[in-house]
Amino acid sequence: MADLLALSERFIDNDIYEGAGLVNRPTMELSELGNGIALIEAFSHVVTFKTGDGLVLFDTSLEAFGGGVLNSLRKWTDEPVSNICYTHGHADHVGGTNHFVCEACEKGHRRPRIIAHENVAPRFRRYEATNGYNFTINARQFAPATELRMGQAGEESGEGGKASARRFGPDPWIDPDTTFRESLNTKVGDTQFELHHAIGETDDHLWAWVPEHKAICSGDFVTWVFPNAGNPQKVQRYPLEWAKALREMIAKEPELLLPAHGLPIGGKARIATVLDHIATALETLVSQTVDMMNAGARLDEIIHSIKLPAELMGKPYLQPVYDEPEFVIHNIWRLYGGWYDGNPANLKPASDAALAEEMASLAGGAKALAARAAKLVGEGDLRLACHLAEMAGLAAPDDIEVHGLRAEVYAARRKAEASLMSKGIYGFAERQSLQVVSEHNQKKA
């Protein structure tokens, strides 16, 4: 079993990055990190405290991990679970709850009290209303399973639920029975828990200060990847408020940081440094984006102008292997400026297909567009290549030569990308064209 605090100390103090798999490890191993404190590495982690009046858990992981988490917990202690705190309502944080509820019922224990922010239950109702949409975007983002590196990401990586049933999330969603708006102080046994609401990745997030242990449970405010503040397929994120929450954590002077993804961190100075770097990255993106907005820049100009300093992007806990700064800029624009990007042609545009057909006509046909896209790949201009390949595919939706080239373009783009979000979307586009080719060949056979 790895010494998680020693591992994080080595990475942080020496600015070492040895891959996502060493910092986000869904092993379901339990590590005791202090007197009565344990962290079970899963997707997401489960943090637990012994209190003298039952266990207090922060999150229950993904539904598929819940049973393994419970088994690891029971090798450590037989104490019943008295309280479960949802750091927020993403399925990889709440999906395993049913395992703990069922265990309590089977053993004749009191049902665990489930504590969360008041926006968690409305989130569950939204997920139920948009089950098909969320299943689709998660399939696009994380499929095929053979390419999913589960150690890389935060948030919704498990939200696809049961693929065979096209179910998004756990069945059922288990609502909290104790909620709060701004803060909630609760004492369980001999341990005080101070729960604080803050918006960041979500509008229903909490972080906890546990003064007896000088510990913070940070949920997804710290994930050992670049903050998931820009996900292109999900609802609004709040990067500046995220940074504010991190600075409030620093003010508590924690000596133990327990994140929901990634490695726990020990040491007051070390924790303060990590939280400050994450906050600074988000604050820098917001300030530079808003400055350019105020100067009248279009979104396109902002996206291609703003870059974070290399000394920040090189940190082992700020690697863009899930979300990335460019996507965060989009969310900042959406938050402060709406959906209009400053290009008047995009206000009420022609359909993508109509534009593609016109461009193909001007270029001498869809095959000419596709061929040019393939040539641009060889020249290293993958962004422009994708535009032309997409137009070619829309202009000739049944042409297998065009779709073969389109698949090659998106395959090259996927391989060149670092973030799981980009890889997932480009991989999905690649598979779309390969499906067109496959169906054509099947018909011929």
C-alpha positions in Angstrom: 0.0 0.0 0.0 1.4 3.4 -1.0 2.2 6.0 1.6 0.0 8.7 0.1 1.2 11.6 2.1 4.9 10.8 1.3 3.9 10.4 -2.4 2.2 13.8 -2.5 5.1 15.4 -0.6 7.6 14.1 -3.2 5.6 15.3 -6.1 4.8 18.7 -4.7 8.2 19.5 -3.1 10.1 18.5 -6.2 7.7 19.6 -8.9 7.5 16.0 -10.2 4.8 14.8 -12.5 5.0 11.1 -13.4 1.5 10.6 -14.9 -2.1 10.8 -13.9 -2.2 7.2 -12.8 0.1 7.9 -9.8 -2.0 10.7 -8.3 -5.6 9.5 -9.1 -5.7 5.8 -8.3 -9.1 4.1 -8.1 -7.6 1.1 -6.2 -10.3 0.9 -3.4 -7.4 0.7 -0.9 -7.9 2.3 2.5 -5.1 4.4 3.9 -5.2 5.6 7.5 -3.9 9.2 7.5 -4.3 10.1 11.1 -5.9 9.1 14.4 -9.3 7.9 13.2 -9.0 9.3 9.7 -9.0 7.2 6.6 -9.2 7.7 2.8 -10.4 5.0 0.4 -9.1 5.6 -3.1 -11.9 5.1 -5.5 -13.8 7.2 -8.1 -14.2 9.5 -6.2 -12.5 8.9 -2.9 -14.3 8.3 0.3 -13.0 10.1 3.4 -14.1 8.8 6.8 -13.7 9.9 10.4 -14.2 7.9 13.6 -16.1 10.0 16.0 -17.1 7.9 18.9 -20.7 8.0 17.6 -20.4 6.2 14.3 -18.4 7.0 11.2 -18.8 10.2 9.2 -18.2 9.7 5.5 -17.5 12.4 2.9 -18.9 11.0 -0.4 -19.7 7.4 -1.3 -18.0 7.2 -4.7 -19.5 5.9 -7.9 -22.2 3.3 -7.8 -20.0 0.6 -9.3 -17.3 1.3 -6.6 -19.6 1.4 -3.6 -19.4 -2.3 -2.8 -15.6 -2.3 -2.9 -15.4 0.8 -0.8 -17.6 -0.8 1.8 -15.5 -3.9 1.9 -12.3 -1.9 2.4 -14.0 0.1 5.1 -15.1 -3.0 7.0 -11.5 -4.4 7.0 -10.7 -1.2 9.0 -13.6 -0.9 11.4 -17.0 -2.4 12.2 -18.4 0.9 13.4 -21.7 1.8 11.8 -21.9 4.7 9.4 -23.9 7.4 11.2 -23.5 10.4 8.7 -22.8 10.8 5.0 -21.9 14.2 3.7 -22.2 14.8 0.0 -19.5 17.3 -1.1 -21.8 17.8 -4.2 -24.3 15.9 -6.3 -22.1 14.4 -9.1 -22.7 10.7 -9.5 -19.2 9.7 -8.8 -19.6 11.3 -5.3 -23.1 10.0 -4.4 -23.6 6.9 -6.4 -22.4 4.4 -3.8 -24.8 5.6 -1.1 -27.2 2.7 -1.5 -24.5 0.3 -0.4 -24.3 2.0 3.0 -28.0 2.4 3.4 -28.6 -1.2 2.6 -25.9 -2.3 5.0 -27.5 -0.3 7.8 -30.8 -1.9 7.1 -29.4 -5.4 7.0 -27.5 -5.0 10.3 -30.4 -3.3 12.1 -28.5 0.0 12.4 -30.0 3.4 12.2 -30.1 4.7 8.6 -27.2 7.1 8.0 -28.1 10.8 8.1 -27.3 12.3 4.7 -26.1 15.9 4.7 -25.7 18.1 1.7 -26.3 21.6 0.3 -29.9 22.5 -0.5 -29.1 22.4 -4.3 -28.2 18.8 -4.4 -31.7 17.4 -4.6 -32.7 19.8 -7.4 -29.6 18.6 -9.3 -30.8 15.0 -9.0 -34.2 16.1 -10.4 -32.4 17.8 -13.3 -30.4 14.7 -14.0 -33.6 12.6 -14.0 -35.2 15.0 -16.5 -32.1 14.9 -18.8 -31.2 11.3 -18.4 -30.9 10.7 -22.2 -28.9 13.8 -22.9 -26.4 13.1 -20.0 -26.0 9.5 -21.0 -25.2 10.7 -24.6 -22.6 13.3 -23.6 -20.9 11.0 -21.1 -20.7 8.2 -23.8 -19.1 10.8 -26.1 -16.8 12.1 -23.5 -15.6 8.8 -22.0 -16.1 6.0 -24.6 -14.7 3.7 -25.7 -13.9 2.1 -22.3 -10.6 0.8 -23.6 -9.4 4.4 -23.9 -10.8 5.6 -20.6 -7.9 6.3 -18.2 -10.0 6.4 -15.0 -7.1 7.8 -13.0 -7.1 11.1 -14.9 -10.3 12.9 -14.1 -12.6 14.4 -11.7 -16.3 15.0 -11.7 -18.6 13.0 -14.0 -16.3 10.2 -15.3 -18.6 7.6 -13.9 -21.9 9.4 -14.6 -22.7 7.2 -17.6 -24.3 4.7 -15.2 -25.5 1.3 -16.5 -24.8 1.4 -20.2 -27.0 -1.5 -21.0 -30.0 0.3 -19.6 -28.9 3.7 -20.9 -29.1 4.9 -17.3 -27.3 8.1 -16.2 -26.2 7.9 -12.6 -27.3 5.6 -9.7 -30.6 3.9 -9.5 -32.1 5.4 -7.4 -30.6 8.8 -6.6 -30.7 9.0 -2.8 -31.6 12.5 -1.6 -30.1 14.2 1.4 -32.4 14.5 4.5 -30.4 17.3 6.1 -29.6 20.4 4.0 -28.3 23.8 4.5 -27.8 27.0 2.5 -24.6 28.9 3.7 -23.0 26.8 6.5 -23.8 24.0 9.0 -21.9 23.2 12.1 -22.6 19.7 13.4 -20.9 17.7 16.2 -20.9 13.9 15.9 -19.5 12.2 18.9 -16.4 14.0 19.9 -15.7 15.6 16.5 -16.9 19.0 15.2 -17.6 19.4 11.4 -17.9 22.9 9.9 -19.6 22.6 6.5 -19.3 25.6 4.1 -21.1 26.1 0.9 -19.2 27.5 -2.1 -19.8 27.5 -5.8 -17.1 26.4 -8.2 -17.4 23.3 -10.2 -21.0 23.2 -9.2 -23.6 25.3 -7.4 -24.2 22.7 -4.7 -20.7 22.2 -3.4 -19.5 22.1 0.2 -16.1 21.9 1.8 -15.5 20.9 5.4 -13.2 22.1 8.2 -12.6 19.6 10.9 -10.9 21.6 13.7 -9.9 18.7 16.0 -7.8 17.3 13.2 -6.9 20.6 11.5 -8.2 18.9 8.3 -10.1 20.0 5.3 -12.3 17.8 3.1 -12.1 19.7 -0.1 -14.3 17.7 -2.5 -13.6 18.6 -6.1 -12.1 22.0 -5.2 -8.8 20.1 -5.4 -8.5 17.2 -7.9 -4.8 17.0 -8.8 -5.7 18.0 -12.4 -6.4 21.4 -13.9 -9.7 22.7 -12.3 -12.8 21.4 -14.0 -14.1 24.9 -14.5 -14.7 24.8 -18.2 -16.3 21.4 -19.2 -17.6 22.1 -22.7 -20.6 19.8 -22.4 -21.8 20.6 -18.9 -23.6 23.5 -17.1 -22.0 26.7 -15.9 -18.9 26.7 -13.7 -17.7 29.5 -11.4 -13.9 29.9 -11.5 -13.6 33.1 -9.5 -15.8 31.8 -6.7 -13.8 28.6 -6.8 -10.6 30.6 -6.2 -12.3 32.4 -3.3 -13.2 29.1 -1.6 -9.6 27.9 -1.9 -8.4 31.1 -0.2 -10.9 30.6 2.6 -9.4 27.2 3.1 -5.9 28.6 3.3 -7.2 31.0 6.0 -8.0 28.0 8.2 -4.3 27.0 8.1 -5.0 23.3 7.6 -2.4 20.7 8.2 -4.2 17.9 6.3 -6.0 18.2 3.0 -8.3 15.4 2.0 -9.4 15.8 -1.7 -12.1 13.8 -3.5 -9.6 13.0 -6.3 -5.9 12.8 -6.2 -3.5 12.5 -3.2 -4.0 13.8 0.3 -1.6 16.5 1.3 0.1 17.1 4.7 1.8 20.1 6.0 0.5 23.7 6.5 2.9 25.4 4.2 2.6 22.7 1.5 -1.2 22.8 1.5 -1.2 26.7 1.4 1.1 26.6 -1.6 -1.0 24.1 -3.6 -4.3 26.0 -2.9 -2.7 29.3 -3.8 -1.4 28.0 -7.1 -4.8 26.6 -8.1 -6.6 29.8 -7.0 -4.0 32.0 -8.9 -4.5 30.0 -12.1 -8.3 30.6 -12.0 -8.0 34.2 -11.0 -5.5 34.9 -13.8 -7.8 33.4 -16.4 -10.8 35.4 -15.1 -8.9 38.7 -14.9 -7.3 38.4 -18.3 -10.5 37.3 -20.0 -12.6 40.1 -18.4 -10.0 42.7 -19.3 -10.2 41.6 -23.0 -14.0 41.6 -22.9 -13.9 45.1 -21.5 -11.6 46.1 -24.4 -14.2 44.8 -26.9 -12.4 41.6 -27.9 -14.3 38.7 -29.5 -14.3 35.3 -27.9 -12.2 34.0 -30.7 -9.4 36.6 -30.0 -9.5 35.9 -26.3 -9.2 32.1 -26.7 -6.2 32.4 -29.0 -4.5 35.1 -26.9 -4.5 34.0 -23.2 -2.0 31.6 -21.9 -1.2 30.7 -18.3 2.5 31.0 -17.1 4.5 27.9 -17.7 5.5 27.8 -14.0 1.9 27.3 -13.1 1.0 24.8 -15.9 4.1 22.7 -15.0 2.8 21.9 -11.5 1.9 18.3 -10.9 -1.5 19.2 -9.6 -2.4 21.6 -12.5 -1.9 19.2 -15.5 -4.6 19.7 -18.2 -5.4 16.0 -18.4 -9.1 16.4 -17.8 -10.2 20.0 -18.3 -8.0 22.7 -19.7 -7.6 26.5 -19.6 -9.1 27.2 -23.1 -12.3 25.6 -22.0 -12.4 27.6 -18.8 -12.2 30.8 -20.9 -15.4 29.7 -22.7 -17.1 29.4 -19.3 -15.9 32.8 -18.1 -17.3 34.3 -21.3 -20.6 32.6 -20.9 -20.8 33.7 -17.2 -20.0 37.3 -17.9 -21.1 37.8 -21.5 -23.7 35.3 -22.6 -23.6 33.0 -25.6 -23.0 35.5 -28.4 -19.3 35.3 -29.3 -18.9 38.7 -30.9 -18.9 37.4 -34.5 -22.1 38.8 -36.1 -22.2 35.9 -38.6 -22.7 33.6 -35.7 -25.7 35.5 -34.2 -28.2 33.9 -36.6 -26.0 31.6 -38.7 -26.8 29.4 -41.7 -27.0 25.7 -40.9 -23.7 23.9 -40.6 -24.7 21.7 -43.6 -25.6 24.7 -45.8 -22.3 26.4 -45.0 -20.4 23.1 -45.7 -22.1 22.6 -49.0 -21.3 26.2 -50.1 -17.6 25.8 -49.1 -17.4 22.4 -50.8 -18.8 24.0 -54.0 -16.2 26.8 -53.9 -13.4 24.3 -53.2 -14.3 21.9 -56.0 -16.2 19.3 -54.0 -16.2 17.7 -50.6 -13.3 15.4 -51.6 -11.2 18.5 -52.2 -12.0 19.8 -48.7 -11.2 16.4 -47.2 -7.9 16.1 -49.1 -6.9 19.6 -48.0 -7.8 18.7 -44.4 -5.5 15.6 -44.6 -2.7 17.7 -46.0 -3.1 20.2 -43.1 -2.7 17.4 -40.7 0.7 16.7 -42.2 1.6 20.3 -41.9 0.7 20.3 -38.2 -2.4 22.6 -38.5 -4.8 20.4 -36.7 -7.3 23.1 -35.8 -7.8 24.2 -39.4 -7.8 20.6 -40.6 -10.7 19.8 -38.3 -12.8 22.7 -39.7 -12.3 21.5 -43.3 -12.8 17.8 -42.5 -16.1 18.6 -40.7 -17.4 20.6 -43.6 -16.4 17.8 -46.0 -18.3 15.3 -43.9 -21.4 17.5 -43.7 -21.4 18.2 -47.4 -21.0 14.5 -48.4 -22.6 12.5 -45.5 -22.5 9.2 -47.4 -19.2 9.5 -49.1 -16.9 6.8 -47.6 -13.7 8.4 -49.1 -14.6 11.7 -47.4 -15.4 10.0 -44.1 -12.3 7.9 -44.2 -10.2 11.1 -44.4 -12.4 12.8 -41.8 -11.7 9.8 -39.4 -8.0 10.2 -40.0 -8.1 13.9 -39.2 -9.9 13.4 -36.0 -7.8 10.4 -35.0 -4.7 12.7 -35.4 -6.4 15.4 -33.4 -7.3 13.0 -30.6 -3.8 11.7 -30.3 -2.3 15.2 -30.1 -4.6 16.3 -27.3 -3.8 16.1 -23.6 -7.2 16.5 -21.9 -9.6 13.6 -21.6 -12.5 16.0 -22.7 -10.8 16.8 -26.0 -9.8 13.2 -26.6 -13.3 12.0 -25.9 -15.0 14.4 -28.3 -12.5 14.0 -31.1 -12.6 10.2 -30.7 -16.3 10.3 -30.9 -16.1 12.2 -34.2 -13.6 9.7 -35.5 -15.9 6.8 -34.7 -18.8 8.5 -36.4 -17.0 8.5 -39.7 -15.6 5.0 -39.2 -19.2 3.9 -38.7 -20.3 5.4 -42.0 -17.5 3.5 -43.7 -18.3 0.3 -41.9 -22.0 0.4 -42.7 -21.2 1.0 -46.4 -18.9 -2.0 -46.5 -21.4 -4.2 -44.8 -24.0 -3.3 -47.4 -21.6 -4.1 -50.2 -20.8 -7.4 -48.6 
